[in-house]
């Protein structure tokens, strides 16, 4: 339904210097979660949940037999949070 890939680079102080988040099935082509990336860049792990809430901004997921567009947006936020927590560990 939705897939998320996250890559983070931490600085010496533990903050995220670089953040990359890819989303699939959130539009006609794979997308970057640019708003979530920007919200997390320069911050620490305590900002992951707030940044993940922005993962679906600017997306237009297609509805299908498995999920509505709204459910896919919800799923993108949840999976982004999980992917970022795993990448930051």
C-alpha positions as CSV (number, residue, x, y, z in Angstrom):
1,X,0.0,0.0,0.0
2,X,2.7,2.5,1.1
3,X,6.4,2.1,1.6
4,X,8.9,4.4,3.3
5,X,12.6,4.5,3.3
6,X,14.6,6.9,5.6
7,X,18.3,7.8,5.7
8,X,19.7,10.1,8.3
9,X,23.2,11.5,8.9
10,X,23.9,12.6,12.5
11,X,26.3,15.4,13.4
12,X,28.8,15.3,16.3
13,X,26.2,16.8,18.6
14,X,23.6,14.1,17.7
15,X,21.4,16.3,15.6
16,X,20.4,15.3,12.1
17,X,22.7,17.0,9.5
18,X,21.0,15.4,6.6
19,X,17.6,13.6,6.2
20,X,16.2,11.8,3.2
21,X,12.8,10.2,3.2
22,X,11.3,8.4,0.2
23,X,7.7,7.4,-0.2
24,X,6.1,5.0,-2.7
25,X,2.5,4.7,-3.7
26,X,1.8,8.2,-2.5
27,X,1.5,9.6,-6.0
28,X,2.0,8.5,-9.6
29,X,5.8,8.2,-9.0
30,X,7.9,7.7,-5.9
31,X,8.2,11.0,-3.9
32,X,10.4,12.6,-1.3
33,X,8.8,13.7,1.9
34,X,10.4,17.2,1.7
35,X,8.4,18.8,4.5
36,X,9.3,16.1,6.9
37,X,12.9,16.2,5.9
38,X,13.1,19.9,6.4
39,X,11.3,19.7,9.8
40,X,13.9,17.2,11.1
41,X,17.1,18.7,9.7
42,X,19.2,20.3,12.4
43,X,17.1,18.8,15.2
44,X,17.5,15.8,17.5
45,X,15.6,12.5,17.9
46,X,12.9,14.2,20.0
47,X,11.6,15.9,16.8
48,X,11.0,12.7,14.9
49,X,7.3,12.4,15.8
50,X,6.5,16.0,14.8
51,X,8.5,15.7,11.6
52,X,6.7,12.4,10.6
53,X,3.3,14.2,10.9
54,X,4.4,16.2,7.8
55,X,5.3,13.1,5.7
56,X,2.1,13.2,3.6
57,X,2.2,16.9,2.8
58,X,1.9,17.5,-0.9
59,X,1.1,13.9,-1.8
60,X,-1.9,12.6,-3.9
61,X,-2.1,8.9,-3.1
62,X,-4.4,6.9,-5.4
63,X,-7.3,5.0,-3.7
64,X,-7.5,1.3,-4.5
65,X,-9.1,-1.9,-3.3
66,X,-6.7,-2.0,-0.3
67,X,-6.9,1.5,1.1
68,X,-8.4,4.9,0.7
69,X,-6.2,8.0,0.0
70,X,-6.8,9.1,3.6
71,X,-5.6,5.8,5.0
72,X,-2.5,5.9,2.9
73,X,-1.7,9.4,4.2
74,X,-2.1,8.1,7.8
75,X,0.1,5.1,7.0
76,X,2.8,7.3,5.5
77,X,3.0,9.3,8.7
78,X,3.1,6.1,10.9
79,X,5.7,4.4,8.7
80,X,7.8,7.5,8.4
81,X,8.0,7.8,12.2
82,X,9.0,4.1,12.5
83,X,11.6,4.4,9.7
84,X,13.2,7.5,11.2
85,X,13.3,5.9,14.7
86,X,15.1,2.9,13.2
87,X,17.5,5.0,11.1
88,X,18.3,7.1,14.1
89,X,19.1,4.2,16.4
